[in-house]
Every structure is written in C-alpha cells, then in structure tokens.
Amino acid sequence: MKKQFIFLTAILLFLLFNACRKNDNTDEVSPNVPDSTSITNSLGTMPSVFEQRVLIEELTGEWCPGCVNGAHILQSIKDSAINGGKVDVVSIHDVDWLEIVKYDTVRFHYWQAMFGFPCATVGRVVQPSTGTYYVDYTKWQSNVTSRLAETHDLGIALISKLENDSGRVEVHIGHNSHINDNLRLTIFVTEDNVLAQNQLGSVGNFFHQQVVRLMPTNALGDDITFTSTETVMSYSFPVVGYKLSDLKIVAMVSSWNYNPIQSKIWNSRTVKFGQIAKWK
C-alpha cells in the first residue's frame, strides 16, 4: 500500500508540473521551427529584385488622447489594399508603463525634434517642410505611397522560433549589387492586444497593437558586415510573460550616420513569432 501511495503521488506531481508548464505561454506559439538546413532552404530562392516595404515607427503614449485616433489610422494603413500588405509598423511608447529601457537612446538620437503626438517616421525619410523625420498622422499614407514607389537592392527574410524557452530570430539580409553605405540592422519584438491601463481618449477597454517590448539589437542598430550576397545575423531574447501568439519580430536595415537625419531605412520585414518570412 505504501508503494502504491508513493507511485500515485509521483503521478500527481508529474501532472501538476506539466500543467504549470502550460501556463508559461509556450503552447501559444505556432509549431516550432526546428534547427536544420532544410529550414533555411525553405526561405526560397533569393530574388533578383526585392519587394520594397516601408516601416512606420509610431511614437505614442497612454497620456495622449489623440493617439487613439492615430492607432485607428495605422490599422487602416496596414489593412489598405493599395499598400499591398507591404507596411510594417512598430508603436514605441513614451512616458508610460510600456516605455522600454532603450527608448531614450533612440529618441534622443533620431527623434529629438518630434512633437505633436501621435507622430511617426515613415521609412525615416526627412520631411522637406521640417528638416526632420517627423510626420503627423494626416501625412502618413501619402508618405507610405511615396516610399513604396522607391527601390533598394536589399531584402530581408526571417526565421523565428522558440529555442530553449527563449525566442530566437535569424535575419537573412540579401543584396544583388555592391553596397557602399554603412548599414545597420535593428530588430523590434512587438506584442499585439496589450490591454491599456489608462488610455486617455478611449471608451471602454482599449488594446494596444504592435507595442515594442524588446530590442534584441543595440538601440541604434548593429553594424552589418557584408561578406557575400547573403548575410545572416541571429539573436535571442526572453519571452517569459508574453503571449507568444501575439508576438511579432520586425527587422529593418538602415543607413548609419552620426547625423541623425541621414539614417534612411532601406527595407524592413515582419514575421509572426514561430513562423518564417520567405524571400520576396
């Protein structure tokens, strides 16, 4: 009887342990991407001409009533058929509970002249009227249209996965001609459906989208060393406490210059956590 009791106790402890593990969100992610050469091959063939995308970096905050309208405008731009699903978005919070540690470094280098929230950069293209990246929400779509009409000989493919209880992203940067510019890679980890604590200007529950939670790279990006037509850079990041099915990884490549208004974004790409973004 004693042995039977010990055996039953062991089974109960095993079941309890596994039930607890299910609460760590690891079951929320899409099927894990295994480590193998076949996964890299599944990215497809690098194209001769890359799809041009545009990244909107929005500055927002719960203290800003107008940012509710800004969020709706961003969503309509993302969903608009005229943009062809080629718009990547990150929302970076200012002076509220969602502000990240690296925010001040990025703000004071790139966006110190930003004003009038909600505001954004669209591909970090300088606006002739202000001499800064600042774009108010009435001009977001027109800037997206202009940016998508440009081309750069550079594209991005992504592999995202859960590895040893951490997130991991493998960024493949491809190009088909010699690049003279000093380029940097910046990665944002974003989370959707984040319930606001006190969003001014909202009625009822308000859920933030594409909230920047982490930057696995340095705040101002990491140097890219091009040794061939394809360069691969990998990063790990913590995922404990996040709902994995709401996480996305946004990668962008930009020019680097100590002059903050000379850091135009060449291209960008978004992938859901646990999935692959193939070459386009």
C-alpha positions as CSV (number, residue, x, y, z in Angstrom):
1,M,0.0,0.0,0.0
2,K,2.8,2.4,0.8
3,K,4.5,1.8,-2.5
4,Q,1.2,2.3,-4.3
5,F,0.7,5.7,-2.4
6,I,4.2,6.8,-3.5
7,F,3.6,5.8,-7.1
8,L,0.3,7.8,-7.2
9,T,1.9,10.8,-5.5
10,A,4.6,10.8,-8.2
11,I,2.0,10.7,-11.0
12,L,0.1,13.6,-9.4
13,L,3.3,15.7,-9.1
14,F,4.2,14.9,-12.8
15,L,0.7,16.0,-13.9
16,L,0.9,19.2,-11.8
17,F,4.3,20.1,-13.2
18,N,3.1,19.7,-16.8
19,A,0.0,21.8,-16.1
20,C,2.2,24.6,-14.7
21,R,4.4,24.4,-17.8
22,K,1.4,25.1,-20.0
23,N,0.9,28.4,-18.3
24,D,4.2,29.7,-19.4
25,N,2.7,30.6,-22.9
26,T,4.9,28.1,-24.8
27,D,1.8,26.5,-26.1
28,E,0.7,29.7,-27.7
29,V,3.3,29.7,-30.4
30,S,2.9,28.3,-33.9
31,P,4.7,24.9,-34.5
32,N,8.3,25.3,-33.6
33,V,10.8,25.8,-36.4
34,P,13.5,23.1,-36.0
35,D,17.2,23.8,-36.4
36,S,18.1,22.3,-39.8
37,T,19.5,23.3,-43.2
38,S,16.1,22.5,-44.7
39,I,14.6,25.4,-42.8
40,T,17.0,27.8,-44.4
41,N,16.2,26.3,-47.8
42,S,12.5,26.8,-47.1
43,L,13.1,30.6,-47.3
44,G,13.1,30.0,-51.1
45,T,15.4,31.5,-53.7
46,M,16.7,35.0,-53.2
47,P,15.0,37.2,-55.9
48,S,16.9,39.4,-58.4
49,V,14.6,42.2,-57.4
50,F,13.4,42.6,-53.8
51,E,10.0,43.6,-52.6
52,Q,10.1,47.2,-51.3
53,R,8.4,47.6,-47.9
54,V,8.1,50.6,-45.6
55,L,8.4,50.8,-41.8
56,I,6.3,53.2,-39.8
57,E,7.8,53.9,-36.4
58,E,5.0,55.5,-34.3
59,L,5.5,57.4,-31.1
60,T,2.6,57.1,-28.7
61,G,1.6,57.1,-25.1
62,E,-1.4,56.5,-22.9
63,W,-1.4,60.1,-21.8
64,C,-2.2,61.1,-25.4
65,P,-5.9,61.2,-26.2
66,G,-5.2,61.7,-29.9
67,C,-3.2,58.6,-30.0
68,V,-6.4,56.5,-30.1
69,N,-7.2,58.1,-33.5
70,G,-3.6,57.5,-34.5
71,A,-3.9,53.8,-33.7
72,H,-7.0,53.5,-35.9
73,I,-5.3,55.3,-38.8
74,L,-2.3,53.0,-38.5
75,Q,-4.5,50.0,-38.7
76,S,-6.3,51.3,-41.8
77,I,-3.0,51.9,-43.5
78,K,-1.8,48.3,-42.7
79,D,-5.1,46.9,-44.0
80,S,-5.4,49.1,-47.1
81,A,-5.4,47.1,-50.3
82,I,-3.5,49.9,-52.1
83,N,-0.5,49.3,-49.8
84,G,-0.4,45.6,-50.7
85,G,0.4,44.3,-47.3
86,K,3.8,46.0,-47.5
87,V,3.6,48.2,-44.5
88,D,5.4,47.2,-41.3
89,V,4.5,49.1,-38.1
90,V,6.0,49.4,-34.6
91,S,4.5,51.5,-31.8
92,I,7.0,52.9,-29.4
93,H,5.6,54.2,-26.1
94,D,6.7,57.4,-24.5
95,V,6.5,58.1,-20.7
96,D,4.0,55.4,-19.8
97,W,4.2,51.8,-18.4
98,L,5.1,50.4,-21.8
99,E,8.2,52.5,-22.4
100,I,11.2,50.3,-23.0
101,V,14.7,50.8,-21.4
102,K,16.3,51.7,-24.8
103,Y,13.7,54.3,-25.7
104,D,15.7,57.4,-24.5
105,T,18.7,56.4,-26.6
106,V,16.6,56.0,-29.8
107,R,14.5,59.1,-29.1
108,F,17.4,61.5,-28.4
109,H,19.4,60.3,-31.5
110,Y,16.7,60.0,-34.1
111,W,13.6,61.8,-32.8
112,Q,14.6,64.6,-30.6
113,A,12.7,67.1,-32.8
114,M,9.5,65.0,-32.8
115,F,6.4,66.8,-31.4
116,G,2.6,66.7,-31.5
117,F,1.7,63.1,-30.6
118,P,0.7,60.9,-32.3
119,C,3.6,61.2,-34.7
120,A,5.8,58.8,-36.7
121,T,8.7,58.3,-39.0
122,V,7.8,56.7,-42.4
123,G,11.0,55.0,-43.6
124,R,13.0,57.6,-41.8
125,V,12.6,59.9,-44.8
126,V,13.3,63.5,-44.0
127,Q,10.4,65.9,-44.5
128,P,11.4,69.0,-46.5
129,S,9.0,71.2,-44.5
130,T,10.6,70.4,-41.2
131,G,14.0,69.0,-41.9
132,T,13.3,66.1,-39.6
133,Y,11.7,62.7,-39.8
134,Y,8.6,63.9,-38.1
135,V,5.3,63.1,-40.0
136,D,2.0,64.0,-38.5
137,Y,-0.8,61.4,-38.9
138,T,-2.5,63.4,-41.8
139,K,0.5,62.6,-44.0
140,W,1.3,59.0,-43.0
141,Q,-0.5,57.5,-46.0
142,S,1.0,59.9,-48.6
143,N,4.5,59.2,-47.3
144,V,3.8,55.4,-47.4
145,T,2.8,55.8,-51.1
146,S,6.0,57.7,-51.9
147,R,8.2,55.3,-50.1
148,L,6.7,52.2,-51.7
149,A,7.5,53.7,-55.1
150,E,11.2,53.7,-54.3
151,T,13.5,50.7,-54.6
152,H,16.6,49.5,-52.9
153,D,18.7,46.5,-53.8
154,L,18.3,44.8,-50.5
155,G,15.7,42.4,-49.0
156,I,15.1,40.6,-45.7
157,A,13.9,37.0,-44.9
158,L,13.3,35.9,-41.4
159,I,13.2,32.7,-39.3
160,S,11.6,32.9,-35.9
161,K,11.4,30.2,-33.3
162,L,11.3,29.1,-29.7
163,E,14.6,27.7,-28.6
164,N,15.4,26.5,-25.1
165,D,12.5,28.6,-23.7
166,S,13.8,31.8,-25.3
167,G,12.8,33.5,-28.6
168,R,15.3,33.4,-31.4
169,V,15.3,35.2,-34.8
170,E,17.6,34.5,-37.7
171,V,17.7,37.5,-40.0
172,H,18.8,36.9,-43.6
173,I,19.9,40.1,-45.5
174,G,20.2,39.7,-49.2
175,H,21.5,42.0,-51.9
176,N,22.5,41.7,-55.6
177,S,24.9,44.6,-56.0
178,H,27.8,46.2,-54.2
179,I,26.8,48.3,-51.2
180,N,28.9,51.3,-50.3
181,D,26.8,52.6,-47.4
182,N,27.4,51.8,-43.8
183,L,24.3,49.8,-42.9
184,R,22.8,48.7,-39.6
185,L,20.3,46.1,-38.6
186,T,17.6,47.0,-36.0
187,I,15.2,44.4,-34.5
188,F,12.0,45.1,-32.6
189,V,10.0,42.5,-30.8
190,T,6.3,43.7,-30.7
191,E,3.2,42.5,-28.9
192,D,-0.4,42.9,-30.0
193,N,-3.6,43.1,-27.9
194,V,-2.0,44.7,-24.9
195,L,-4.8,45.9,-22.6
196,A,-4.3,49.6,-21.7
197,Q,-4.1,50.6,-18.1
198,N,-5.3,54.2,-18.6
199,Q,-5.5,55.2,-22.3
200,L,-6.9,58.8,-22.4
201,G,-9.4,59.4,-25.2
202,S,-10.7,55.8,-25.2
203,V,-14.1,54.5,-24.3
204,G,-14.1,51.1,-22.6
205,N,-11.2,48.7,-22.9
206,F,-8.5,49.8,-25.3
207,F,-6.0,47.3,-26.7
208,H,-2.6,48.5,-27.9
209,Q,-1.2,46.9,-31.1
210,Q,2.4,46.3,-32.3
211,V,3.8,47.5,-28.9
212,V,7.6,47.5,-28.9
213,R,8.6,45.3,-26.0
214,L,12.2,44.5,-26.7
215,M,15.1,45.5,-29.0
216,P,17.5,42.5,-29.2
217,T,19.9,44.7,-31.2
218,N,21.6,47.8,-29.8
219,A,19.2,50.7,-29.6
220,L,20.9,52.4,-32.7
221,G,21.3,49.1,-34.5
222,D,24.1,46.7,-35.1
223,D,26.7,47.0,-37.9
224,I,26.2,44.7,-40.9
225,T,29.3,43.1,-42.4
226,F,28.6,42.0,-45.9
227,T,30.8,39.1,-47.0
228,S,28.5,37.7,-49.7
229,T,25.2,38.3,-51.3
230,E,23.5,36.9,-48.2
231,T,24.4,37.9,-44.6
232,V,22.8,36.1,-41.6
233,M,22.6,37.6,-38.1
234,S,20.9,35.8,-35.2
235,Y,19.6,37.0,-31.9
236,S,17.9,35.5,-28.8
237,F,15.5,37.3,-26.5
238,P,13.4,36.5,-23.4
239,V,9.7,35.6,-23.9
240,V,8.6,34.8,-20.4
241,G,5.5,36.7,-19.5
242,Y,4.3,37.3,-23.1
243,K,1.5,35.6,-25.0
244,L,3.6,34.1,-27.8
245,S,0.8,34.1,-30.3
246,D,0.7,37.9,-30.1
247,L,4.4,38.4,-30.6
248,K,6.0,39.6,-33.9
249,I,9.6,40.3,-34.9
250,V,10.2,43.4,-37.1
251,A,13.6,43.8,-38.7
252,M,14.8,46.8,-40.6
253,V,18.1,47.8,-42.3
254,S,19.0,51.4,-42.4
255,S,21.9,53.7,-43.3
256,W,24.0,54.7,-40.3
257,N,25.3,58.2,-39.8
258,Y,26.1,60.2,-36.6
259,N,23.9,62.8,-38.3
260,P,20.5,61.5,-37.2
261,I,18.7,62.7,-40.3
262,Q,20.9,60.6,-42.6
263,S,19.7,57.2,-41.5
264,K,17.1,56.3,-44.1
265,I,15.6,52.8,-43.9
266,W,16.4,50.6,-46.9
267,N,13.9,47.9,-46.2
268,S,12.0,46.1,-43.5
269,R,10.2,42.8,-42.8
270,T,7.8,41.4,-40.2
271,V,7.2,37.8,-39.1
272,K,4.9,36.3,-36.5
273,F,6.7,34.5,-33.7
274,G,7.4,30.9,-34.6
275,Q,7.0,31.4,-38.3
276,I,9.0,32.1,-41.4
277,A,9.0,35.1,-43.7
278,K,10.3,33.9,-47.1
279,W,12.3,35.8,-49.6
280,K,10.3,38.3,-51.6
